[in-house]
């Protein structure tokens, strides 16, 4: 009887500086990406422009990271997800999970070194971006393809914005927060997703539609009577981005007399600067200064058992283990 096949699962994530010293080089890696800075002739200007932007932004960014503990927790939390996923998969198929960060360590080259140190029968690429975008999943996969030439079958999980367990995980988090609040039906639900330049949307990027579908499915499953809105955050530079922006949304809601709100970071799987600082510090301060008396943020999914179950199901399906999926889901 032949031994069961062994798979490697590469989990792609953005990454983040894990120390104050890492902030500027992280920003440099981010802004030299073709999918972040792209305009006619940008191949000539990208590196010096990335150097200028990163050095200009570094001081303020270091201050923000200092306010959330000195660095980003995204590596620690992603590695927790990887360990939980490996534990969930191993009863079904021998698995090793490997983390590949796009702009910081462990980066793509380091992930490939781990992959090359072992032998696998099949490879699964799992970007931890539920909603596909050229700027996230697309960028990570282009970097992977540039550096790694597979010698085994490769399976790509393109997106999972509508996976039932992923949707259920968000609903579970929202319900947990609302259950702790008095008169929860009065709380406005503010779904916030990472923004995207309109230029990418005009090229056919499906991200806005994926986000809208996630929000719709979450609301249908949650069946809350609460008022709700979808907005976007983290705009960078003068380009036009998806709207409405989180800052403008909070301002308008406060002006309309809204006093209670729950911000739901719908496109973020782990806590990092966009949740811990941009929402939980900056947006909170803005809201309270405008008279919002009851401001809350839904915690990110991190290693939620429902999320891990969704990821395991995606991996098992990708390698054709339907029976394994059935037993896992039960």
Short mmCIF file of the C-alpha atoms (twelve columns), coordinates in Angstrom:
data_MODEL
# 
_entry.id   MODEL 
# 
loop_
_atom_site.group_PDB 
_atom_site.id 
_atom_site.type_symbol 
_atom_site.label_atom_id 
_atom_site.label_alt_id 
_atom_site.label_comp_id 
_atom_site.label_asym_id 
_atom_site.label_seq_id 
_atom_site.Cartn_x 
_atom_site.Cartn_y 
_atom_site.Cartn_z 
_atom_site.pdbx_PDB_model_num 
ATOM 1   C CA . UNK A 1   0.000   0.000  0.000   1 
ATOM 2   C CA . UNK A 2   1.474   3.339  -1.020  1 
ATOM 3   C CA . UNK A 3   2.103   6.052  1.544   1 
ATOM 4   C CA . UNK A 4   -0.381  8.958  1.548   1 
ATOM 5   C CA . UNK A 5   0.700   11.971 -0.425  1 
ATOM 6   C CA . UNK A 6   2.219   14.856 1.508   1 
ATOM 7   C CA . UNK A 7   1.262   18.457 0.777   1 
ATOM 8   C CA . UNK A 8   2.716   21.858 1.546   1 
ATOM 9   C CA . UNK A 9   0.385   24.810 2.064   1 
ATOM 10  C CA . UNK A 10  1.878   28.263 1.544   1 
ATOM 11  C CA . UNK A 11  -0.058  30.985 3.358   1 
ATOM 12  C CA . UNK A 12  0.443   34.416 1.783   1 
ATOM 13  C CA . UNK A 13  -0.017  37.568 3.819   1 
ATOM 14  C CA . UNK A 14  0.985   41.222 3.579   1 
ATOM 15  C CA . UNK A 15  3.407   41.238 6.504   1 
ATOM 16  C CA . UNK A 16  4.298   44.087 8.813   1 
ATOM 17  C CA . UNK A 17  7.285   45.517 10.693  1 
ATOM 18  C CA . UNK A 18  7.953   43.554 13.856  1 
ATOM 19  C CA . UNK A 19  10.097  46.290 15.454  1 
ATOM 20  C CA . UNK A 20  10.672  50.029 15.273  1 
ATOM 21  C CA . UNK A 21  13.830  49.450 13.216  1 
ATOM 22  C CA . UNK A 22  11.827  47.459 10.656  1 
ATOM 23  C CA . UNK A 23  9.309   50.206 9.895   1 
ATOM 24  C CA . UNK A 24  11.212  52.105 7.219   1 
ATOM 25  C CA . UNK A 25  12.523  49.042 5.306   1 
ATOM 26  C CA . UNK A 26  9.020   47.546 5.427   1 
ATOM 27  C CA . UNK A 27  7.573   50.728 3.915   1 
ATOM 28  C CA . UNK A 28  10.301  50.715 1.260   1 
ATOM 29  C CA . UNK A 29  9.419   47.147 0.258   1 
ATOM 30  C CA . UNK A 30  5.748   48.110 0.126   1 
ATOM 31  C CA . UNK A 31  6.091   51.218 -2.017  1 
ATOM 32  C CA . UNK A 32  8.545   49.753 -4.512  1 
ATOM 33  C CA . UNK A 33  5.954   47.132 -5.513  1 
ATOM 34  C CA . UNK A 34  4.777   47.552 -9.107  1 
ATOM 35  C CA . UNK A 35  1.214   46.891 -7.961  1 
ATOM 36  C CA . UNK A 36  1.402   49.750 -5.434  1 
ATOM 37  C CA . UNK A 37  3.219   52.409 -7.492  1 
ATOM 38  C CA . UNK A 38  2.517   52.084 -11.198 1 
ATOM 39  C CA . UNK A 39  2.443   54.921 -13.710 1 
ATOM 40  C CA . UNK A 40  4.085   55.571 -17.099 1 
ATOM 41  C CA . UNK A 41  7.837   55.443 -16.600 1 
ATOM 42  C CA . UNK A 42  7.505   54.202 -13.023 1 
ATOM 43  C CA . UNK A 43  10.053  51.421 -13.641 1 
ATOM 44  C CA . UNK A 44  12.693  54.173 -13.631 1 
ATOM 45  C CA . UNK A 45  11.373  56.136 -10.659 1 
ATOM 46  C CA . UNK A 46  9.942   53.393 -8.464  1 
ATOM 47  C CA . UNK A 47  12.950  52.682 -6.231  1 
ATOM 48  C CA . UNK A 48  13.974  56.307 -5.547  1 
ATOM 49  C CA . UNK A 49  10.316  57.237 -5.077  1 
ATOM 50  C CA . UNK A 50  9.823   54.320 -2.666  1 
ATOM 51  C CA . UNK A 51  12.904  55.467 -0.758  1 
ATOM 52  C CA . UNK A 52  11.535  59.014 -0.537  1 
ATOM 53  C CA . UNK A 53  8.057   57.926 0.551   1 
ATOM 54  C CA . UNK A 54  9.335   55.435 3.125   1 
ATOM 55  C CA . UNK A 55  11.782  57.870 4.690   1 
ATOM 56  C CA . UNK A 56  9.142   60.619 4.750   1 
ATOM 57  C CA . UNK A 57  6.487   58.407 6.351   1 
ATOM 58  C CA . UNK A 58  8.750   56.464 8.714   1 
ATOM 59  C CA . UNK A 59  8.606   58.787 11.738  1 
ATOM 60  C CA . UNK A 60  4.807   58.973 11.855  1 
ATOM 61  C CA . UNK A 61  4.523   55.243 11.141  1 
ATOM 62  C CA . UNK A 62  6.934   54.379 13.954  1 
ATOM 63  C CA . UNK A 63  4.786   56.442 16.320  1 
ATOM 64  C CA . UNK A 64  1.657   54.524 15.272  1 
ATOM 65  C CA . UNK A 65  3.367   51.173 15.706  1 
ATOM 66  C CA . UNK A 66  4.675   52.308 19.102  1 
ATOM 67  C CA . UNK A 67  1.074   52.914 20.173  1 
ATOM 68  C CA . UNK A 68  0.138   49.302 19.390  1 
ATOM 69  C CA . UNK A 69  3.095   47.708 21.152  1 
ATOM 70  C CA . UNK A 70  6.112   48.643 19.036  1 
ATOM 71  C CA . UNK A 71  5.420   46.606 15.915  1 
ATOM 72  C CA . UNK A 72  2.830   44.684 13.964  1 
ATOM 73  C CA . UNK A 73  1.426   41.446 15.435  1 
ATOM 74  C CA . UNK A 74  0.644   40.116 11.959  1 
ATOM 75  C CA . UNK A 75  3.538   37.619 11.813  1 
ATOM 76  C CA . UNK A 76  2.708   36.105 15.197  1 
ATOM 77  C CA . UNK A 77  -0.996  35.858 14.374  1 
ATOM 78  C CA . UNK A 78  -0.428  34.448 10.882  1 
ATOM 79  C CA . UNK A 79  1.918   31.808 12.275  1 
ATOM 80  C CA . UNK A 80  -0.793  30.913 14.806  1 
ATOM 81  C CA . UNK A 81  -3.201  30.479 11.888  1 
ATOM 82  C CA . UNK A 82  -0.634  28.316 10.089  1 
ATOM 83  C CA . UNK A 83  -0.145  26.041 13.110  1 
ATOM 84  C CA . UNK A 84  -3.894  25.700 13.646  1 
ATOM 85  C CA . UNK A 85  -4.436  24.904 9.960   1 
ATOM 86  C CA . UNK A 86  -1.684  22.283 9.966   1 
ATOM 87  C CA . UNK A 87  -3.225  20.644 13.054  1 
ATOM 88  C CA . UNK A 88  -6.640  20.618 11.352  1 
ATOM 89  C CA . UNK A 89  -5.298  19.085 8.132   1 
ATOM 90  C CA . UNK A 90  -2.886  16.461 9.437   1 
ATOM 91  C CA . UNK A 91  -5.612  13.951 10.461  1 
ATOM 92  C CA . UNK A 92  -6.681  13.948 6.797   1 
ATOM 93  C CA . UNK A 93  -3.403  14.340 4.902   1 
ATOM 94  C CA . UNK A 94  0.254   14.853 5.913   1 
ATOM 95  C CA . UNK A 95  0.717   18.620 5.710   1 
ATOM 96  C CA . UNK A 96  3.270   21.322 6.339   1 
ATOM 97  C CA . UNK A 97  2.152   24.943 6.412   1 
ATOM 98  C CA . UNK A 98  4.580   27.708 5.436   1 
ATOM 99  C CA . UNK A 99  4.101   31.469 5.794   1 
ATOM 100 C CA . UNK A 100 5.189   33.836 2.988   1 
ATOM 101 C CA . UNK A 101 4.923   37.553 3.755   1 
ATOM 102 C CA . UNK A 102 4.899   39.935 0.821   1 
ATOM 103 C CA . UNK A 103 6.770   42.883 2.325   1 
ATOM 104 C CA . UNK A 104 8.534   41.578 5.434   1 
ATOM 105 C CA . UNK A 105 9.875   38.432 7.063   1 
ATOM 106 C CA . UNK A 106 9.447   35.555 6.564   1 
ATOM 107 C CA . UNK A 107 9.365   36.717 2.952   1 
ATOM 108 C CA . UNK A 108 8.775   34.751 -0.225  1 
ATOM 109 C CA . UNK A 109 12.418  33.707 -0.595  1 
ATOM 110 C CA . UNK A 110 12.508  32.453 2.978   1 
ATOM 111 C CA . UNK A 111 9.305   30.481 2.440   1 
ATOM 112 C CA . UNK A 112 10.807  28.877 -0.673  1 
ATOM 113 C CA . UNK A 113 13.909  27.881 1.327   1 
ATOM 114 C CA . UNK A 114 11.657  26.054 3.799   1 
ATOM 115 C CA . UNK A 115 9.815   24.402 0.931   1 
ATOM 116 C CA . UNK A 116 13.087  23.281 -0.653  1 
ATOM 117 C CA . UNK A 117 14.294  21.749 2.614   1 
ATOM 118 C CA . UNK A 118 11.601  19.055 2.511   1 
ATOM 119 C CA . UNK A 119 9.822   16.956 -0.099  1 
ATOM 120 C CA . UNK A 120 6.156   17.251 -1.019  1 
ATOM 121 C CA . UNK A 121 3.845   15.610 -3.515  1 
ATOM 122 C CA . UNK A 122 1.587   18.614 -4.066  1 
ATOM 123 C CA . UNK A 123 1.614   22.324 -3.274  1 
ATOM 124 C CA . UNK A 124 -1.345  24.492 -2.268  1 
ATOM 125 C CA . UNK A 125 -1.098  28.281 -2.524  1 
ATOM 126 C CA . UNK A 126 -3.466  29.919 -0.040  1 
ATOM 127 C CA . UNK A 127 -3.487  33.749 -0.001  1 
ATOM 128 C CA . UNK A 128 -5.007  34.950 3.280   1 
ATOM 129 C CA . UNK A 129 -6.970  37.631 1.440   1 
ATOM 130 C CA . UNK A 130 -10.620 36.483 1.344   1 
ATOM 131 C CA . UNK A 131 -11.491 38.938 -1.438  1 
ATOM 132 C CA . UNK A 132 -9.240  38.798 -4.502  1 
ATOM 133 C CA . UNK A 133 -7.377  41.910 -5.613  1 
ATOM 134 C CA . UNK A 134 -4.522  42.488 -8.021  1 
ATOM 135 C CA . UNK A 135 -2.835  44.510 -5.258  1 
ATOM 136 C CA . UNK A 136 -2.894  41.706 -2.670  1 
ATOM 137 C CA . UNK A 137 -3.363  38.157 -3.960  1 
ATOM 138 C CA . UNK A 138 -2.171  39.194 -7.417  1 
ATOM 139 C CA . UNK A 139 1.003   40.814 -6.113  1 
ATOM 140 C CA . UNK A 140 1.851   37.904 -3.796  1 
ATOM 141 C CA . UNK A 141 1.405   35.362 -6.562  1 
ATOM 142 C CA . UNK A 142 3.457   37.345 -9.071  1 
ATOM 143 C CA . UNK A 143 6.330   37.454 -6.581  1 
ATOM 144 C CA . UNK A 144 5.955   33.728 -5.948  1 
ATOM 145 C CA . UNK A 145 5.948   32.909 -9.677  1 
ATOM 146 C CA . UNK A 146 9.012   35.097 -10.181 1 
ATOM 147 C CA . UNK A 147 11.017  33.210 -7.579  1 
ATOM 148 C CA . UNK A 148 9.680   29.638 -7.584  1 
ATOM 149 C CA . UNK A 149 9.349   27.106 -10.372 1 
ATOM 150 C CA . UNK A 150 7.206   24.232 -9.198  1 
ATOM 151 C CA . UNK A 151 8.149   20.622 -9.895  1 
ATOM 152 C CA . UNK A 152 4.977   19.195 -8.321  1 
ATOM 153 C CA . UNK A 153 1.264   19.825 -8.958  1 
ATOM 154 C CA . UNK A 154 0.190   23.246 -7.695  1 
ATOM 155 C CA . UNK A 155 -3.311  24.195 -6.555  1 
ATOM 156 C CA . UNK A 156 -4.322  27.839 -6.145  1 
ATOM 157 C CA . UNK A 157 -7.076  29.028 -3.846  1 
ATOM 158 C CA . UNK A 158 -8.057  32.218 -5.640  1 
ATOM 159 C CA . UNK A 159 -10.449 33.634 -3.034  1 
ATOM 160 C CA . UNK A 160 -12.904 32.602 -0.314  1 
ATOM 161 C CA . UNK A 161 -15.036 35.697 0.211   1 
ATOM 162 C CA . UNK A 162 -18.209 33.609 0.197   1 
ATOM 163 C CA . UNK A 163 -17.110 30.450 2.014   1 
ATOM 164 C CA . UNK A 164 -19.872 29.541 4.502   1 
ATOM 165 C CA . UNK A 165 -17.509 29.022 7.452   1 
ATOM 166 C CA . UNK A 166 -15.680 32.288 6.764   1 
ATOM 167 C CA . UNK A 167 -19.026 34.092 6.715   1 
ATOM 168 C CA . UNK A 168 -20.102 32.270 9.882   1 
ATOM 169 C CA . UNK A 169 -16.859 33.276 11.605  1 
ATOM 170 C CA . UNK A 170 -17.564 36.976 10.993  1 
ATOM 171 C CA . UNK A 171 -21.166 36.589 12.151  1 
ATOM 172 C CA . UNK A 172 -19.959 34.844 15.303  1 
ATOM 173 C CA . UNK A 173 -17.595 37.743 16.072  1 
ATOM 174 C CA . UNK A 174 -20.300 40.369 15.491  1 
ATOM 175 C CA . UNK A 175 -22.786 38.499 17.658  1 
ATOM 176 C CA . UNK A 176 -20.205 38.219 20.426  1 
ATOM 177 C CA . UNK A 177 -19.711 41.997 20.510  1 
ATOM 178 C CA . UNK A 178 -23.416 42.840 20.214  1 
ATOM 179 C CA . UNK A 179 -24.318 40.389 22.995  1 
ATOM 180 C CA . UNK A 180 -22.280 42.462 25.436  1 
ATOM 181 C CA . UNK A 181 -24.032 45.743 24.608  1 
ATOM 182 C CA . UNK A 182 -27.309 47.134 25.949  1 
ATOM 183 C CA . UNK A 183 -29.998 47.548 23.266  1 
ATOM 184 C CA . UNK A 184 -27.795 45.982 20.555  1 
ATOM 185 C CA . UNK A 185 -30.417 46.553 17.820  1 
ATOM 186 C CA . UNK A 186 -29.695 50.295 18.055  1 
ATOM 187 C CA . UNK A 187 -26.003 49.942 17.161  1 
ATOM 188 C CA . UNK A 188 -25.085 50.991 13.618  1 
ATOM 189 C CA . UNK A 189 -22.977 48.364 11.815  1 
ATOM 190 C CA . UNK A 190 -20.084 49.959 9.915   1 
ATOM 191 C CA . UNK A 191 -18.432 47.390 7.634   1 
ATOM 192 C CA . UNK A 192 -14.940 48.621 6.779   1 
ATOM 193 C CA . UNK A 193 -12.718 47.079 4.107   1 
ATOM 194 C CA . UNK A 194 -9.236  48.042 2.967   1 
ATOM 195 C CA . UNK A 195 -9.495  50.543 0.136   1 
ATOM 196 C CA . UNK A 196 -8.294  50.195 -3.448  1 
ATOM 197 C CA . UNK A 197 -7.401  52.746 -6.139  1 
ATOM 198 C CA . UNK A 198 -10.189 53.234 -8.677  1 
ATOM 199 C CA . UNK A 199 -7.588  52.748 -11.418 1 
ATOM 200 C CA . UNK A 200 -7.323  49.082 -10.448 1 
ATOM 201 C CA . UNK A 201 -11.099 48.698 -10.327 1 
ATOM 202 C CA . UNK A 202 -11.319 50.128 -13.853 1 
ATOM 203 C CA . UNK A 203 -8.878  47.426 -14.990 1 
ATOM 204 C CA . UNK A 204 -11.387 44.807 -13.870 1 
ATOM 205 C CA . UNK A 205 -10.253 44.120 -10.307 1 
ATOM 206 C CA . UNK A 206 -13.121 42.129 -8.701  1 
ATOM 207 C CA . UNK A 207 -12.330 43.242 -5.148  1 
ATOM 208 C CA . UNK A 208 -15.277 45.651 -4.649  1 
ATOM 209 C CA . UNK A 209 -17.780 43.023 -5.788  1 
ATOM 210 C CA . UNK A 210 -16.183 40.407 -3.542  1 
ATOM 211 C CA . UNK A 211 -16.367 42.731 -0.522  1 
ATOM 212 C CA . UNK A 212 -19.985 43.627 -1.248  1 
ATOM 213 C CA . UNK A 213 -20.850 39.937 -1.502  1 
ATOM 214 C CA . UNK A 214 -19.167 39.183 1.820   1 
ATOM 215 C CA . UNK A 215 -21.132 41.954 3.538   1 
ATOM 216 C CA . UNK A 216 -24.401 40.799 1.978   1 
ATOM 217 C CA . UNK A 217 -23.853 37.194 3.069   1 
ATOM 218 C CA . UNK A 218 -22.861 38.234 6.588   1 
ATOM 219 C CA . UNK A 219 -25.988 40.352 6.923   1 
ATOM 220 C CA . UNK A 220 -28.209 37.587 5.556   1 
ATOM 221 C CA . UNK A 221 -26.814 35.036 8.001   1 
ATOM 222 C CA . UNK A 222 -26.793 37.437 10.934  1 
ATOM 223 C CA . UNK A 223 -30.311 38.731 10.173  1 
ATOM 224 C CA . UNK A 224 -29.779 41.868 12.255  1 
ATOM 225 C CA . UNK A 225 -32.292 44.728 12.021  1 
ATOM 226 C CA . UNK A 226 -29.484 47.237 12.615  1 
ATOM 227 C CA . UNK A 227 -28.735 50.042 10.149  1 
ATOM 228 C CA . UNK A 228 -25.546 49.262 8.234   1 
ATOM 229 C CA . UNK A 229 -23.089 50.759 5.747   1 
ATOM 230 C CA . UNK A 230 -20.013 49.575 3.835   1 
ATOM 231 C CA . UNK A 231 -17.020 51.898 3.634   1 
ATOM 232 C CA . UNK A 232 -13.293 51.720 2.879   1 
ATOM 233 C CA . UNK A 233 -10.128 52.770 4.694   1 
ATOM 234 C CA . UNK A 234 -6.339  53.118 4.407   1 
ATOM 235 C CA . UNK A 235 -6.286  55.475 1.412   1 
ATOM 236 C CA . UNK A 236 -2.759  56.465 0.379   1 
ATOM 237 C CA . UNK A 237 -1.751  59.255 -1.999  1 
ATOM 238 C CA . UNK A 238 -3.756  61.599 -4.234  1 
ATOM 239 C CA . UNK A 239 -5.370  58.946 -6.460  1 
ATOM 240 C CA . UNK A 240 -9.109  58.404 -6.286  1 
ATOM 241 C CA . UNK A 241 -9.922  55.363 -4.153  1 
ATOM 242 C CA . UNK A 242 -13.049 53.378 -3.391  1 
ATOM 243 C CA . UNK A 243 -15.590 55.373 -1.408  1 
ATOM 244 C CA . UNK A 244 -17.124 56.193 0.958   1 
ATOM 245 C CA . UNK A 245 -14.077 56.428 3.219   1 
ATOM 246 C CA . UNK A 246 -14.285 55.374 6.854   1 
ATOM 247 C CA . UNK A 247 -13.358 58.859 8.070   1 
ATOM 248 C CA . UNK A 248 -16.048 60.534 5.989   1 
ATOM 249 C CA . UNK A 249 -18.578 57.901 6.997   1 
ATOM 250 C CA . UNK A 250 -17.980 58.484 10.697  1 
ATOM 251 C CA . UNK A 251 -18.223 62.255 10.201  1 
ATOM 252 C CA . UNK A 252 -21.531 61.982 8.325   1 
ATOM 253 C CA . UNK A 253 -23.015 59.522 10.809  1 
ATOM 254 C CA . UNK A 254 -22.061 61.719 13.758  1 
ATOM 255 C CA . UNK A 255 -23.535 64.742 11.988  1 
ATOM 256 C CA . UNK A 256 -26.752 62.760 11.514  1 
ATOM 257 C CA . UNK A 257 -26.919 62.102 15.239  1 
ATOM 258 C CA . UNK A 258 -25.632 58.523 15.405  1 
ATOM 259 C CA . UNK A 259 -24.252 57.835 18.878  1 
ATOM 260 C CA . UNK A 260 -23.555 54.097 18.751  1 
ATOM 261 C CA . UNK A 261 -21.541 52.182 16.179  1 
ATOM 262 C CA . UNK A 262 -19.685 48.920 15.700  1 
ATOM 263 C CA . UNK A 263 -16.904 48.969 13.099  1 
ATOM 264 C CA . UNK A 264 -16.481 45.559 11.456  1 
ATOM 265 C CA . UNK A 265 -13.120 45.069 9.693   1 
ATOM 266 C CA . UNK A 266 -14.508 42.826 7.000   1 
ATOM 267 C CA . UNK A 267 -11.436 42.229 4.806   1 
ATOM 268 C CA . UNK A 268 -8.796  41.724 7.525   1 
ATOM 269 C CA . UNK A 269 -8.102  38.206 8.868   1 
ATOM 270 C CA . UNK A 270 -5.687  39.322 11.608  1 
ATOM 271 C CA . UNK A 271 -5.168  42.335 13.791  1 
ATOM 272 C CA . UNK A 272 -2.567  44.748 12.459  1 
ATOM 273 C CA . UNK A 273 -2.017  48.472 12.042  1 
ATOM 274 C CA . UNK A 274 -5.241  48.994 10.068  1 
ATOM 275 C CA . UNK A 275 -7.391  47.530 12.844  1 
ATOM 276 C CA . UNK A 276 -5.461  48.249 16.033  1 
ATOM 277 C CA . UNK A 277 -4.533  51.827 15.155  1 
ATOM 278 C CA . UNK A 278 -6.502  53.106 12.172  1 
ATOM 279 C CA . UNK A 279 -9.827  51.869 13.558  1 
ATOM 280 C CA . UNK A 280 -9.372  51.320 17.274  1 
ATOM 281 C CA . UNK A 281 -7.353  54.486 17.950  1 
ATOM 282 C CA . UNK A 282 -7.755  56.991 15.083  1 
ATOM 283 C CA . UNK A 283 -11.375 56.263 14.136  1 
ATOM 284 C CA . UNK A 284 -12.347 55.948 17.795  1 
ATOM 285 C CA . UNK A 285 -10.808 59.342 18.611  1 
ATOM 286 C CA . UNK A 286 -12.509 60.910 15.597  1 
ATOM 287 C CA . UNK A 287 -15.898 59.437 16.515  1 
ATOM 288 C CA . UNK A 288 -15.699 60.449 20.160  1 
ATOM 289 C CA . UNK A 289 -14.611 63.970 19.246  1 
ATOM 290 C CA . UNK A 290 -17.751 64.239 17.092  1 
ATOM 291 C CA . UNK A 291 -20.087 63.103 19.859  1 
ATOM 292 C CA . UNK A 292 -20.289 59.347 19.277  1 
ATOM 293 C CA . UNK A 293 -20.632 57.998 22.811  1 
ATOM 294 C CA . UNK A 294 -20.534 54.263 22.154  1 
ATOM 295 C CA . UNK A 295 -17.799 53.121 19.711  1 
ATOM 296 C CA . UNK A 296 -16.771 49.487 19.272  1 
ATOM 297 C CA . UNK A 297 -14.586 47.437 16.913  1 
ATOM 298 C CA . UNK A 298 -15.136 43.801 16.063  1 
ATOM 299 C CA . UNK A 299 -11.953 41.801 16.810  1 
ATOM 300 C CA . UNK A 300 -10.308 40.268 13.750  1 
ATOM 301 C CA . UNK A 301 -10.848 36.570 13.124  1 
ATOM 302 C CA . UNK A 302 -7.223  35.611 13.883  1 
ATOM 303 C CA . UNK A 303 -7.301  31.844 14.623  1 
ATOM 304 C CA . UNK A 304 -11.080 31.556 14.976  1 
ATOM 305 C CA . UNK A 305 -11.985 27.830 14.783  1 
ATOM 306 C CA . UNK A 306 -14.585 28.617 12.114  1 
ATOM 307 C CA . UNK A 307 -11.984 30.415 9.993   1 
ATOM 308 C CA . UNK A 308 -9.517  27.544 10.386  1 
ATOM 309 C CA . UNK A 309 -12.270 25.128 9.389   1 
ATOM 310 C CA . UNK A 310 -12.926 27.213 6.266   1 
ATOM 311 C CA . UNK A 311 -9.237  27.232 5.327   1 
ATOM 312 C CA . UNK A 312 -8.919  23.477 5.908   1 
ATOM 313 C CA . UNK A 313 -11.974 22.833 3.766   1 
ATOM 314 C CA . UNK A 314 -10.523 24.960 0.967   1 
ATOM 315 C CA . UNK A 315 -7.223  23.081 1.075   1 
ATOM 316 C CA . UNK A 316 -8.826  19.633 1.145   1 
ATOM 317 C CA . UNK A 317 -11.115 20.503 -1.742  1 
ATOM 318 C CA . UNK A 318 -8.195  21.858 -3.744  1 
ATOM 319 C CA . UNK A 319 -6.364  18.519 -3.568  1 
ATOM 320 C CA . UNK A 320 -9.524  16.554 -4.358  1 
ATOM 321 C CA . UNK A 321 -10.208 15.127 -0.905  1 
ATOM 322 C CA . UNK A 322 -13.990 15.408 -0.931  1 
ATOM 323 C CA . UNK A 323 -14.396 12.572 1.571   1 
ATOM 324 C CA . UNK A 324 -11.960 14.314 3.878   1 
ATOM 325 C CA . UNK A 325 -14.015 17.490 3.607   1 
ATOM 326 C CA . UNK A 326 -17.185 15.656 4.547   1 
ATOM 327 C CA . UNK A 327 -15.631 14.064 7.639   1 
ATOM 328 C CA . UNK A 328 -13.942 17.311 8.600   1 
ATOM 329 C CA . UNK A 329 -17.136 19.353 8.322   1 
ATOM 330 C CA . UNK A 330 -19.030 16.855 10.476  1 
# 
